Amino acid sequence: NNIIITPLDIFLNNQRNSSMDLLRDIGQADQLTSAREENRVLQEKVKELTVRVHELLAENQSLKAEVELYRRECALPTFSKLTLGGNHNDDNIVGGEAKGSFIDTMDDEIDDFVTSGNGLYPDDPAVTLPQIHGHSNPLCCVLHPDDSTLATGGADSCLNLCRWGSALAPGDESSVKAVNDAINISCGAPVICASFAQVNQGRGLPIVAAGCMDGSVRLVHCGFDFCGSERILKPESVGSERVVNGINERGIRHGKYVKNVVWSPNAPIVATASADGTVQLTKVGNMDCVMSDDDDDDDGNNNHGTVSMEVIQSMHFDGPVESICFLDDGDTLCCYVRGTSYLSYFDLKDGCKQTKMSLNGESAGTGCFDEHVSFAVLSLNPSPNNGGKYLAAATDTSRNIILETRSERIVRNLYGHKNDGFSNPKIAWSSSGQVCVVFFC
């Protein structure tokens, strides 16, 4: 009954254990290979579904455009009957003929956007300014009205003034030199919007307004003949950190980051819109260059400027003010507040009397969805060559809109570009007013 274990038994047992370990390793390797293959298949499926999502988004935008056309047709039944020569009792129609020039007026307005252009658009950059904000991202840019100076704001909390035209000079280093020669002004917080004072404001103000993430608006002397070291203009009469009527010792102040800055075309008035739901109109003037009391050298290199700032109007809304623009040579201010379905027009000559115009088009009053839109307007720009007859609106969806100013009529919907949740589109017109340009910051 004794059990005898021989060296042969021990050897065979070790071989059996080694085989089991080998099979276990092979099994684990097979599982890893299988998991990797499954992961590869899933990644391919994700890519396929991503492409399909983009296709469906584009199709959805097209369907939205068709729905708007159908709604517009429902809103204008008399126009359809008129084209068929029918008789009806509409106040504007007598015996199948329209009173006045309703059709002629509509045709004339639509004719402004019939042609599509020659299809020739610039596709190569004329100038590239490398690392204009170092390793930080540029957040906004604006050209001076005479096209001589480019102002850019960056995440590095600086406003950059660059004579970009010098980058067109022959030589590979001309762009680098233009960047090196640019003027950098520290604004204390990332600069997310900027605007130059208009040229035709009397004697002209060499000022660029920079809206910052900390809620401040810096007024910066943008003349290249400035002899001082401090370009940020300070208000004349405020001498403490306390905010007085929207202005403290550093300038215009909002409670949250500044969304938009625009200047009136015919007066030294700057309008600023903020995420705190306020719009502020500030009159700027009487700019003087004064000497700093501290550490000024013999050449006066510590000169800094002061300027009078007077808040002439403040408006308070329930949501962030996304976009603003001046109309009627500065007599009207148009703005959009996030979460609303309309544009607000304020008559600055009539006590800021407000008029609301739906963004749902002229059919808004005849159907549902009157109080809801599926987008937010992030940029507004009036057409340049016809007194601001039309408004170009860039939205946070893949859609831009041409609107008739001070009406609910949508003239054109523009599709083809792609927005995502981080897009911050801006819209501009060509000098002819026939081409809209959308760019992203």
C-alpha positions in Angstrom: 0.0 0.0 0.0 2.9 2.3 -0.2 3.0 5.0 -2.9 6.3 5.3 -4.6 7.1 8.4 -6.6 10.0 8.0 -9.0 12.0 10.8 -10.7 10.2 9.8 -13.9 6.9 10.7 -12.4 8.2 14.1 -11.2 9.5 14.8 -14.7 6.3 13.8 -16.4 4.3 16.0 -14.0 6.5 19.0 -14.7 6.1 18.5 -18.4 2.3 18.3 -17.9 2.3 21.6 -16.0 4.5 23.3 -18.6 2.1 22.3 -21.3 -0.8 23.7 -19.3 1.1 27.0 -18.8 1.9 27.1 -22.6 -1.7 26.5 -23.5 -2.8 29.2 -21.0 -0.4 31.7 -22.5 -1.6 30.8 -26.0 -5.2 31.3 -24.9 -4.5 34.7 -23.4 -2.7 35.7 -26.6 -5.6 34.6 -28.7 -8.0 36.6 -26.5 -5.8 39.7 -26.8 -5.6 39.3 -30.6 -9.4 38.8 -30.7 -10.0 41.9 -28.6 -7.7 44.0 -30.8 -9.5 42.8 -33.9 -12.9 43.5 -32.3 -11.7 47.0 -31.4 -10.5 47.6 -34.9 -13.9 46.6 -36.3 -15.7 48.8 -33.8 -13.4 51.8 -34.8 -14.3 51.2 -38.4 -18.0 51.1 -37.5 -17.6 54.4 -35.6 -16.0 56.1 -38.6 -18.8 54.8 -40.8 -21.5 56.0 -38.5 -19.8 59.4 -38.1 -19.9 59.9 -41.9 -23.6 58.9 -41.8 -24.3 61.4 -39.1 -22.8 64.2 -41.1 -24.9 63.1 -44.1 -28.0 63.0 -42.0 -27.2 66.5 -40.6 -26.9 67.9 -44.1 -30.1 66.2 -45.2 -31.8 67.6 -42.1 -30.7 71.1 -43.0 -32.1 70.6 -46.5 -35.4 69.4 -45.1 -35.6 72.5 -42.8 -35.2 74.7 -45.9 -38.0 72.9 -47.7 -40.2 73.2 -44.6 -39.6 76.9 -44.6 -40.6 77.1 -48.3 -43.8 75.3 -47.6 -44.6 77.5 -44.6 -44.0 80.6 -46.7 -46.4 79.3 -49.4 -49.0 78.7 -46.8 -48.5 82.3 -45.5 -49.0 83.8 -48.9 -52.1 82.1 -50.4 -53.3 85.3 -52.2 -50.0 85.5 -54.0 -50.4 81.9 -55.4 -54.0 82.7 -56.5 -52.8 85.8 -58.1 -50.3 84.0 -60.3 -53.2 81.7 -61.4 -55.3 84.8 -62.4 -58.0 84.0 -59.9 -60.4 86.6 -58.4 -60.7 87.0 -54.6 -61.5 89.5 -52.0 -58.1 90.3 -50.6 -57.7 94.0 -49.7 -54.7 94.3 -51.9 -56.3 92.7 -55.0 -59.1 93.9 -57.2 -60.4 91.8 -60.1 -57.3 89.6 -60.2 -54.9 92.6 -60.2 -52.8 93.8 -57.3 -53.1 97.3 -55.9 -49.9 99.2 -55.9 -46.7 97.3 -56.7 -46.6 94.4 -54.3 -45.3 91.9 -56.9 -42.9 94.4 -58.5 -41.4 95.3 -55.1 -41.0 91.6 -54.2 -39.4 90.8 -57.5 -37.0 93.7 -57.3 -35.9 92.6 -53.8 -35.4 89.0 -54.8 -33.5 90.0 -57.9 -30.7 91.3 -55.5 -29.8 87.7 -54.9 -30.6 85.9 -58.1 -27.1 85.6 -59.6 -24.6 83.4 -57.8 -21.4 85.0 -59.0 -18.7 83.7 -61.3 -17.5 80.9 -59.1 -14.0 82.4 -58.8 -13.0 82.7 -55.1 -9.6 83.0 -53.5 -8.3 79.7 -52.4 -4.7 80.6 -51.6 -3.8 82.9 -48.7 -2.2 86.2 -49.7 -0.4 86.5 -46.3 0.2 84.0 -43.5 1.3 85.5 -40.2 3.0 82.7 -38.2 2.5 82.5 -34.5 1.2 86.0 -34.2 0.3 85.2 -30.6 3.2 82.9 -29.9 2.0 79.4 -28.9 -1.5 80.7 -27.9 -4.5 80.6 -30.1 -5.8 83.7 -31.9 -9.4 84.3 -30.8 -10.6 87.2 -33.0 -9.4 89.5 -35.7 -10.5 92.7 -37.4 -9.2 95.0 -40.1 -8.9 98.7 -39.8 -11.4 100.5 -42.2 -8.5 101.6 -44.4 -7.1 98.0 -44.4 -3.7 99.1 -43.1 -3.8 97.5 -39.7 -4.9 94.0 -38.5 -5.9 93.7 -34.9 -6.0 90.3 -33.4 -6.9 89.1 -29.9 -5.5 86.0 -28.4 -5.7 83.5 -25.5 -2.4 85.0 -24.3 -4.4 88.1 -23.0 -2.8 90.3 -25.7 -4.1 92.6 -28.4 -1.8 92.6 -31.4 -1.6 95.4 -33.9 0.1 94.3 -37.1 0.8 96.2 -40.4 0.0 93.1 -42.3 0.8 94.6 -45.7 4.5 94.5 -45.0 4.3 90.7 -45.2 3.7 91.1 -49.0 7.3 92.3 -49.4 9.6 90.0 -51.4 11.5 87.5 -49.3 10.7 84.5 -47.3 11.2 86.3 -44.0 8.8 89.2 -44.7 5.9 87.5 -42.8 8.1 86.8 -39.8 9.3 90.4 -39.8 5.7 91.7 -39.9 4.9 89.6 -36.8 8.1 90.7 -35.0 7.4 94.4 -35.8 3.8 94.1 -34.5 2.7 95.9 -31.3 1.5 93.7 -28.5 -0.7 95.2 -25.8 -1.4 93.2 -22.6 -5.1 93.5 -21.7 -5.1 91.3 -18.6 -7.5 88.7 -19.9 -8.0 86.8 -23.2 -9.3 89.1 -25.9 -12.3 87.5 -27.6 -13.7 90.4 -29.8 -12.4 93.7 -31.2 -13.6 96.6 -33.3 -11.9 99.8 -34.8 -13.6 103.2 -34.4 -15.0 104.2 -37.8 -13.0 106.6 -40.0 -15.8 109.1 -40.7 -16.3 110.1 -37.0 -15.4 113.7 -37.3 -11.6 114.1 -36.7 -11.4 110.3 -36.3 -10.4 108.3 -33.2 -7.3 106.1 -33.5 -8.9 103.6 -31.1 -9.6 99.9 -31.2 -12.0 98.5 -28.6 -11.1 95.1 -27.2 -13.6 92.9 -25.4 -12.1 90.6 -22.8 -13.1 87.4 -21.0 -13.0 89.1 -17.6 -15.9 91.4 -18.7 -13.7 94.5 -19.4 -13.5 96.5 -22.6 -10.1 98.1 -23.3 -9.9 101.2 -25.4 -6.5 101.0 -27.1 -4.6 103.7 -29.0 -3.9 102.1 -32.3 -1.8 104.8 -34.0 1.7 103.8 -35.0 2.9 107.3 -34.2 2.1 106.9 -30.5 5.1 107.8 -28.4 4.2 106.4 -25.1 4.5 103.0 -23.6 0.9 102.6 -22.2 -1.6 102.4 -25.1 -4.6 101.4 -23.0 -6.7 104.6 -22.6 -8.0 105.3 -19.1 -11.2 107.2 -18.3 -10.7 110.8 -17.3 -12.9 111.0 -14.1 -12.9 107.5 -12.4 -10.1 107.1 -9.9 -10.9 103.8 -8.1 -11.7 100.2 -8.7 -15.4 100.9 -7.9 -17.6 100.6 -11.0 -19.5 103.8 -11.7 -22.3 103.4 -14.3 -20.5 100.6 -16.0 -17.0 102.2 -16.0 -14.1 101.8 -13.5 -10.6 103.1 -13.6 -9.6 100.6 -16.3 -12.6 101.5 -18.6 -15.9 99.9 -19.6 -16.9 97.0 -17.4 -19.4 94.1 -17.6 -20.3 91.4 -15.1 -19.3 88.5 -17.5 -17.2 88.1 -20.6 -17.9 90.4 -23.6 -19.6 88.8 -26.6 -19.5 91.6 -29.1 -18.1 95.2 -29.6 -19.3 97.5 -32.4 -18.8 101.3 -33.1 -21.5 103.6 -34.4 -20.8 104.6 -38.0 -21.5 108.3 -37.5 -20.7 109.0 -33.8 -18.0 108.2 -31.3 -20.3 105.6 -29.6 -19.3 102.1 -28.8 -21.8 99.4 -28.1 -20.7 96.4 -26.0 -22.7 93.2 -25.4 -22.0 90.7 -22.7 -22.9 87.2 -21.4 -24.3 88.9 -18.3 -27.3 89.9 -20.5 -26.4 93.6 -20.8 -25.8 96.0 -23.7 -24.0 99.2 -22.9 -23.7 102.3 -25.2 -20.7 104.4 -24.2 -19.8 107.8 -25.7 -16.1 108.3 -26.2 -14.3 111.5 -26.8 -11.8 114.2 -25.7 -8.8 112.0 -26.0 -5.6 113.5 -24.5 -2.1 112.3 -24.0 -0.8 112.9 -20.5 2.4 112.2 -18.6 2.6 109.5 -16.0 3.6 110.6 -12.6 5.8 107.5 -12.0 9.2 106.6 -13.5 9.0 108.8 -16.6 12.2 109.2 -18.5 13.6 112.2 -20.3 12.0 111.1 -23.6 8.5 110.8 -22.0 8.2 107.1 -22.8 5.7 106.6 -20.0 3.1 108.8 -21.6 -0.4 107.3 -21.5 -3.7 108.5 -22.8 -6.9 109.4 -21.1 -10.3 109.6 -22.8 -13.8 110.7 -21.6 -16.2 107.8 -21.3 -19.9 108.3 -20.6 -22.5 105.6 -20.5 -25.5 107.0 -22.4 -27.7 103.9 -22.3 -27.8 100.5 -20.6 -30.1 97.6 -21.5 -30.8 94.5 -19.5 -32.0 91.2 -20.9 -32.8 87.7 -19.5 -30.1 85.9 -21.4 -26.6 86.4 -22.9 -26.5 88.9 -25.7 -24.9 87.1 -28.6 -24.7 89.7 -31.4 -25.4 93.4 -32.0 -25.0 95.8 -34.9 -25.9 99.4 -35.8 -28.3 100.4 -38.5 -29.7 103.6 -40.1 -26.3 105.4 -39.7 -26.2 104.6 -36.0 -29.8 105.6 -35.2 -30.9 102.0 -34.7 -29.3 99.2 -32.7 -30.2 95.6 -33.6 -29.4 92.7 -31.2 -30.1 89.0 -30.6 -30.4 87.5 -27.1 -29.8 83.7 -26.8 -33.0 81.7 -26.2 -35.3 84.1 -28.1 -36.9 83.6 -31.4 -36.6 87.2 -32.7 -34.3 90.1 -33.4 -34.8 93.3 -31.4 -34.6 96.7 -33.1 -34.1 99.7 -30.7 -34.8 103.2 -32.0 -32.0 105.2 -30.3 -33.8 108.5 -31.3 -37.1 107.5 -29.7 -36.1 106.5 -26.2 -34.8 103.0 -27.3 -38.3 102.0 -28.4 -38.1 98.2 -29.1 -39.5 96.4 -32.1 -39.3 92.6 -32.3 -39.1 90.7 -35.6 -39.5 86.9 -35.7 -36.6 84.8 -37.0 -39.1 82.2 -38.3 -40.0 84.2 -41.4 -43.2 85.8 -42.5 -45.1 82.6 -41.9 -44.5 82.7 -38.2 -47.8 84.4 -37.5 -49.8 81.7 -39.3 -48.4 78.5 -37.9 -46.7 77.0 -34.9 -43.1 77.3 -33.8 -43.5 81.1 -33.5 -41.8 81.1 -30.1 -39.0 78.7 -30.9 -36.0 78.6 -33.2 -33.5 75.8 -33.5 -30.4 78.1 -33.6 -28.7 81.1 -32.0 -27.5 84.1 -34.0 -23.8 84.6 -33.2 -23.0 87.4 -35.7 -25.0 90.2 -37.4 -23.8 92.3 -40.3 -25.8 94.8 -42.4 -25.3 95.0 -46.2 -22.8 97.8 -47.1 -24.0 99.2 -50.4 -27.7 99.8 -49.9 -28.1 101.5 -46.5 -28.2 98.2 -44.6 -31.3 96.9 -46.5 -30.4 93.4 -45.6 -28.9 91.7 -42.6 -26.5 88.7 -42.8 -26.9 86.4 -39.7 -24.4 83.6 -38.9 -25.9 80.9 -36.6 -24.5 78.2 -34.4 -26.0 75.6 -36.8 -24.8 74.9 -40.3 -27.0 77.7 -41.6 -26.6 81.4 -42.4 -29.6 83.7 -43.1 -30.1 86.8 -45.3 -32.9 88.8 -43.7 -34.7 91.9 -44.8 -33.9 94.6 -42.3 -36.8 95.5 -39.9 -39.0 92.8 -41.3 -39.6 89.1 -40.8 -38.9 88.1 -44.4 -36.1 85.6 -44.9 -34.5 86.4 -48.3 -32.1 83.5 -48.5 -30.9 80.6 -46.4 -27.3 79.7 -47.0 -26.0 76.1 -46.4 -22.9 74.2 -47.2 -20.5 74.9 -44.3 -20.2 72.8 -41.2 -20.5 74.0 -37.6 -19.8 72.1 -34.4 -20.3 72.8 -30.8 -17.1 74.9 -30.6 -17.7 77.0 -33.7 -17.8 80.7 -33.3 -18.8 81.8 -36.8 -18.6 85.5 -38.0 -20.2 86.8 -41.2 -19.1 89.7 -43.5 -20.1 91.1 -46.8 -18.0 91.9 -49.8 -17.8 95.6 -50.8 -20.3 94.9 -53.6 -22.8 93.5 -51.2 -23.3 90.4 -53.4 -21.0 87.9 -51.6 -21.2 86.8 -48.0 -18.1 85.4 -46.3 -18.2 83.2 -43.2 -15.1 82.7 -41.1 -14.6 80.8 -37.8 -12.5 81.8 -34.8 
